[in-house]
Amino acid sequence: MATGPTHDVIVVGAGPAGSAAARTAGLSVALIDKARFPRDKLCGGAVSGRGLRHLREVFGAGIPADMALTVRRVRIMAGERLLGELDHVTPLHLVMRHVFDAFLRDQAVAAGAEDFCGQRILSLDLDAGRVELAAGTLQGRVVIGADGAASPVARALHGRAFHPDRIGFALEVEVPQPTPTRCWNWT
């Protein structure tokens, strides 16, 4: 990889936000992610109607039918106790992130983003627009951080990736069909 102003934009993180940023038409874009795709990603597998509208605007298409389960009913449980149930809600489109994110990343690469997925960042100089990877150094006019909870970009900007008092963590469990009537409790 050459050193110098080789990209207009460097996007760190190839999830939905990073892939959307990388799909920017008319610019040279480097798309970096520490993982190779497809990769498992916890949480965030529900796409709202507004999210679907933005997907159509940015990517020119919605979610392929075989990639999502659309639901119109939501149940909120606390153990075995029903806290609330909403029927006929605005459709939510449930996706598996490893398939969905790979689809969006592929769309960004097809639109011209240069793929640097599967490479960890060794160092960042945000003032200079320089990102050092094991394979070499990328240079860009703008660096966009879309790299999630362990964000190297946030660490470079703010000294840490997240505020420990303001972030929540989740656990995702896949259960076999049919879905059991008993809810899982995690403590």
C-alpha positions, 0 to 999 in steps of 0.5 A: 500500500502506498503512503500519500493521499490515496483515498478521499475517505477511510471508513473504519468498520464495515457494519451497516453504518460503515458500509453505508458511508463507504458506498458514497458515490464519486469518492475513493474509499478504503473500507477497513474492518478487523474481521473478514466477512461474513462474521458473527456480530452480536445484537442489532438484528432488527431493521425498522421501517425507517431503517429499511427506507434508509437502506433503500436510499443508500443502497438502492434496494431493500433487504432480500426477502430470504434474508429477513423475517418480518414480524408485526407482533412484539412481546416483552417478557420478564422471566415468565411474566408478560410485561407487554404485548403489541399487536399490529406494530409497524413491521420489524425486519429481523436479520442475522447480522453475519448474512446482513452485514456481509450483504451490505459490505459486498454492496459497498465494495461493488460500488467501488470501495476498496476492501481492507477487511480482515486487517487490524489497525496498528495505529491511527493519526487522525490529524494526518488522516493516516491509518497503519495496518500490518500490510501498510499505511493508508492515507485519506482526507477524512477518516470515518469511525463506524467501528462499534463498542471497541472503537480504535477511532473513539480511542484516538479521539477521546482516549477510550472507546466507550464510557463504561457507565453509559454502555450496555452489553447484550447476550444473543442465544439462538434456540431451535425451532419451535421456540420454547414457551419458557423464556431464558433468564440470564443473571 
